[in-house]
Amino acid sequence: MKYFLAFVFIAILGVGAYLFLATDLFTVTEEEPDEPIDMEEPDDDDLDGDADEADLEDEETRVRESYEEVIGRSVQGRDITAYHFGGGDETILFVGGIHGGYSWNTALLGYGLVDHFETNLESIPENLKVTVIPTLNPDGLYRVVGIEGRFTPSDVSGNTAEGRFNANGVDLNRNFDCNWETTSVWGTQVVDAGSNPFSEPEADALKDHVLNSDPSAVVVYYSAGGGVFSSSCNGPALEETDRLMNIYADASGYSAEGVFDSYKITGDAADWMASINVPAISVILNSHDSTDWSENRTGVEAVIREYGNQ
């Protein structure tokens, strides 16, 4: 019996030792799993990210390079607006509506140029800024069309000759500082030229804009009769002015007429620009009721090509 109990005791010890060793050998320590590798396919937006960023930068550049600016106000407080296109350091300026409702088609041409450049901004060379002032005399235009801003030919009514002058009754194209006189003439009609050069806010606004922007070339539109004229003030036309006249005339099909000499004009806008060495030409449309769009678009494009990236 003694030996039997001893055997049982030893057997119990052996089983306990086995269980202890088995637990130690086969227990696996639980570890945190590794982070899974993200194999998700990139979105199309991620693939196009660089392109989208480039497109956004291009759009921001276009916004910066296409904007409008109020450069002054008329006698009756209407805005005189300049539309700018391109980010270059060299300015080409186009001016319409100096004779308001009498030459309403030149204002309509100006708005046409604004629309053209808004949709063809990429056509402007990097070195250029193109500025369009569709209506320098908004009060005279309003007298004939009866609405603010943009208009259509169907809005035109009444005696358009009365719309030639600003709200003070002054002919703005006799109010600039080249041989200015208190009275001047329009054909055989005597007209008021203002109390002194730039007495009228519209003429003063254009003066300030030209002095501040220092344009390389200026085109001023009138009607009617047809032709492209150079400018001068008490001397011959600038060589660059004659070159500008010929570029526009050759491309548009208008005749190049040289300096206007049909009758004496004083206080003319383009002649004042000549006096400060700014090449400026006068383009006279063929009639009072057409913008001559094809001719003038071609002339404008030729000027921009010529002055682009010189």
QUIVENVEN-V442520 format. One record per helix or strand of 2 or more residues. SS is the DSSP state (H for helix, E for strand). FROM is the first residue (numbers start at 0). TO is the last residue. If there is no record, write none. Layout:
BEGIN
ss,from,to
SS,FROM,TO
SS,FROM,TO
END
This chain:
BEGIN
ss,from,to
H,1,25
H,43,46
H,48,63
E,65,72
E,78,84
E,89,94
H,99,118
H,120,122
E,127,132
H,137,144
H,152,154
H,159,163
H,171,173
E,182,185
E,188,191
H,200,212
E,216,222
E,226,229
H,238,251
E,255,258
H,268,274
E,279,284
H,292,306
END
